[in-house]
Amino acid sequence: MDKFRTLTSTIVPLPIENVDTDQIIPARFLKATSKDGFGDNLFRDWRYDKQGNPIKDFVLNDPTYKGEILVAGKNFGSGSSREHAAWAVAGYGFKVVVSSFFADIFRNNAMNNFVLPVVVSDSFLSEIFASVKSDSAMTLTVDLEKQTVTNNHTGKSESFSINGYKRECFLKGLDDIDYLLSKKDKIEEYEKGKSLL
């Protein structure tokens, strides 16, 4: 995986609260066992009508908005625990999702799929939505080392928290297995000490 330190990007605004995993990726797409193609069906029932035609008013179909950062309303990823929702977000190309609240299971699934969930205050989230409404080309900068997110339209920043282990994995580009392998020498040394007892 690519290392994640700092990302500056335009944003895709989704100012809808309580977006659940069935809205992120409908249940009929859960039969697949690989991650391939899930991005094509992200928000499928909001993006396309029943005939498969793009719904032009939906933000992912609006060429005005693009970028690697999805900014969502409060309580993103609620509902069932399907990891496929994180696969769809990552598969579409988002590297960061910003919201004022994430469901715990979605947040963990996102991090396991190298999508960084950034929690900001309700007021900062509202400010981001106001900024992108006035300037669709505005950008956010997410600095994982400093654990800050900056609205470059206003210059305001907020700090965000992240599990220390997951932060290290993002900064070094490691998944859980890679992380364990990076500690192989220490594990072997520990095991050697145990065998002497």
C-alpha positions in Angstrom: 0.0 0.0 0.0 1.0 3.6 -0.6 2.3 5.5 2.4 -0.1 8.3 3.6 1.3 11.4 5.1 -0.4 14.5 3.6 -3.2 14.8 1.1 -4.5 18.0 -0.5 -7.5 17.5 -2.7 -10.7 19.0 -4.0 -13.7 17.4 -2.4 -16.9 15.6 -3.2 -19.6 16.9 -0.8 -22.4 14.6 0.4 -24.3 16.7 3.0 -26.7 13.8 3.9 -26.8 12.5 7.5 -27.3 8.9 8.6 -25.9 7.3 5.4 -26.0 3.6 6.1 -24.0 0.8 4.5 -27.0 -0.3 2.3 -27.0 3.1 0.7 -23.3 3.0 0.3 -23.4 -0.4 -1.4 -26.8 -2.1 -1.8 -27.1 -5.7 -0.5 -27.6 -7.2 -4.0 -23.9 -6.5 -4.7 -22.6 -8.5 -1.7 -22.3 -11.8 -3.5 -18.8 -11.0 -4.8 -15.8 -12.2 -2.8 -13.2 -9.9 -4.3 -13.0 -6.1 -4.0 -13.0 -5.6 -7.8 -15.8 -3.4 -9.2 -17.3 -2.2 -6.0 -16.4 1.4 -6.8 -18.6 1.2 -9.8 -21.6 0.6 -7.6 -20.9 3.1 -4.8 -24.2 4.8 -3.9 -25.7 2.8 -6.8 -29.3 3.5 -6.1 -28.6 7.2 -5.7 -26.4 7.4 -8.8 -28.6 5.5 -11.3 -32.3 5.1 -12.0 -33.9 1.7 -12.4 -32.9 1.7 -16.1 -29.3 2.2 -15.2 -29.2 5.9 -16.4 -27.1 8.3 -14.3 -29.2 10.6 -12.1 -27.7 13.9 -13.1 -28.5 15.7 -9.8 -26.5 13.2 -7.7 -23.1 14.6 -6.7 -21.0 11.7 -8.1 -22.6 12.4 -11.5 -21.9 16.1 -11.3 -18.6 17.0 -13.1 -18.4 20.1 -10.9 -17.2 18.0 -8.0 -14.3 15.6 -8.0 -11.4 14.6 -5.7 -10.0 12.0 -3.4 -11.8 13.3 -0.3 -15.5 12.6 0.4 -17.1 14.9 2.9 -20.2 13.3 4.3 -22.9 14.3 6.8 -23.0 13.2 10.4 -23.3 9.4 11.1 -21.7 8.0 8.0 -21.5 4.2 7.6 -24.2 3.1 10.1 -26.3 -0.1 9.7 -24.9 -3.5 8.9 -21.2 -4.3 9.3 -20.5 -5.2 5.6 -16.9 -4.5 4.7 -18.1 -4.1 1.1 -19.1 -0.5 2.0 -15.4 0.3 2.6 -14.4 -1.6 -0.5 -16.8 0.6 -2.6 -15.5 3.8 -1.1 -11.9 2.8 -1.7 -12.7 1.3 -5.1 -14.2 4.6 -6.3 -10.9 6.3 -5.5 -11.6 8.1 -2.2 -8.6 8.1 0.2 -10.2 10.1 3.0 -13.8 10.5 4.3 -14.5 13.4 6.5 -17.6 13.5 8.8 -18.6 14.5 12.3 -19.4 10.9 13.2 -18.7 7.4 11.9 -20.2 4.1 12.9 -17.4 2.2 14.7 -17.5 -0.9 12.4 -17.4 1.2 9.2 -14.5 3.3 10.6 -12.5 0.2 11.3 -13.3 -1.4 7.9 -12.3 1.9 6.2 -8.9 1.9 7.9 -8.4 -1.7 7.1 -8.9 -0.8 3.4 -6.6 2.3 3.6 -9.4 4.9 3.6 -8.7 7.4 6.3 -11.9 8.4 8.3 -11.4 11.9 9.7 -13.8 13.1 12.4 -14.4 16.8 12.7 -16.7 18.9 14.8 -20.3 19.6 13.5 -19.4 23.3 13.1 -16.2 22.6 11.1 -18.2 20.2 8.9 -20.8 22.8 8.2 -18.0 25.3 7.3 -16.6 22.8 4.8 -20.0 22.4 3.2 -20.4 26.2 3.0 -17.0 26.6 1.5 -17.5 24.1 -1.3 -20.9 25.6 -2.0 -19.3 29.0 -2.7 -16.2 27.5 -4.4 -16.4 24.0 -5.9 -12.6 24.1 -6.5 -11.8 24.6 -2.8 -9.5 22.0 -1.2 -8.8 20.3 2.1 -5.4 19.3 3.4 -5.3 16.2 5.6 -2.0 15.9 7.4 -1.7 12.6 9.2 1.6 13.3 10.8 0.2 16.4 12.5 -3.3 14.9 12.7 -4.9 18.0 11.3 -7.4 18.8 8.6 -7.3 22.3 7.0 -10.0 24.0 5.0 -7.8 25.9 2.5 -10.7 28.1 1.6 -10.9 29.7 5.0 -7.5 28.7 6.4 -9.0 27.1 9.5 -7.8 23.8 10.8 -9.0 21.1 13.3 -7.2 18.3 14.9 -8.4 14.7 14.6 -7.6 11.5 16.5 -6.6 8.1 15.2 -5.6 4.9 16.8 -1.8 4.9 17.1 -1.4 1.5 15.5 -3.5 2.4 12.5 -1.7 5.8 12.2 1.7 3.9 12.0 0.2 1.5 9.4 -1.0 4.4 7.2 2.3 6.4 7.5 4.4 3.3 6.6 2.0 1.8 4.0 1.5 -1.4 6.0 -1.6 -3.6 6.3 -1.9 -5.9 9.4 0.2 -8.7 7.9 2.9 -6.3 6.7 3.0 -4.8 10.2 3.5 -8.2 11.8 6.2 -9.0 9.3 7.9 -5.8 10.1 8.2 -7.0 13.7 9.4 -10.4 12.8 12.8 -10.0 14.5 11.2 -8.9 17.7 8.7 -11.7 17.6 11.4 -14.3 17.0 13.5 -12.8 19.8 10.5 -13.0 22.2 9.8 -16.6 21.2 13.4 -17.6 21.7 13.2 -16.1 25.2 10.1 -18.1 26.0 11.6 -21.3 24.8 14.4 -20.9 27.4 12.0 -20.8 30.3 
